[in-house]
């Protein structure tokens, strides 16, 4: 299957008030995994006329905000919020994703907290649901690294990376790097899906 690992950087945590300032999308093909550096990658810094956010989020993204402040008007990887989904749609089409009869491209998306957080911001963008939309079921690596007996909540990205024994267990808070980390966390599970671990004589396997 093909999915899109998507990550956002925002100026705060309130979708109706705060803004997306970076979006990255990386296409992964689970049947034919390629080196991470070779995966098709889309990245845009998102320019706004003014920025509304919390002190913590703005400080965390200080480098990105400086990039936006310095970027010339025609820099190709910088766009406005209104341009973001049209450009993402064109890129998805170039990667072989097919539009429906109304022209909308629907993809399976992956990301840490994507369904409960990032999607709320995506829905605020002009063209969401008409140009691009997500399949209802999404991939979150937290479910794959959950300790069902000990955890009281889904693990954070840092905990997922620690349990995966990544050498670098920090979170970059850079959209491309974080999107690639999601793929790295999911890849160990391509070859051994859970249903393959069920014994043939187990009623839950569906075999007689």
ABEGO torsion letter per residue (X at the ends): XBBBBBBBBBAEABAAABBBABBBBBBBBAABBBBAAABBBBBBBBBBABBBBBAAAAAAAAAAAAAAAABBAABAABBBAAAAAAAAAAAAAAAGBBBBAAGBBBBBBBEBGAAAAAAAAAAABBGBGAABBBBABBBBAAAAABBAAABABBBBAAAAAAAAGBABABBAGBAAAAAAAAAAAAAAAAABBAAAABBAABAAAGBX
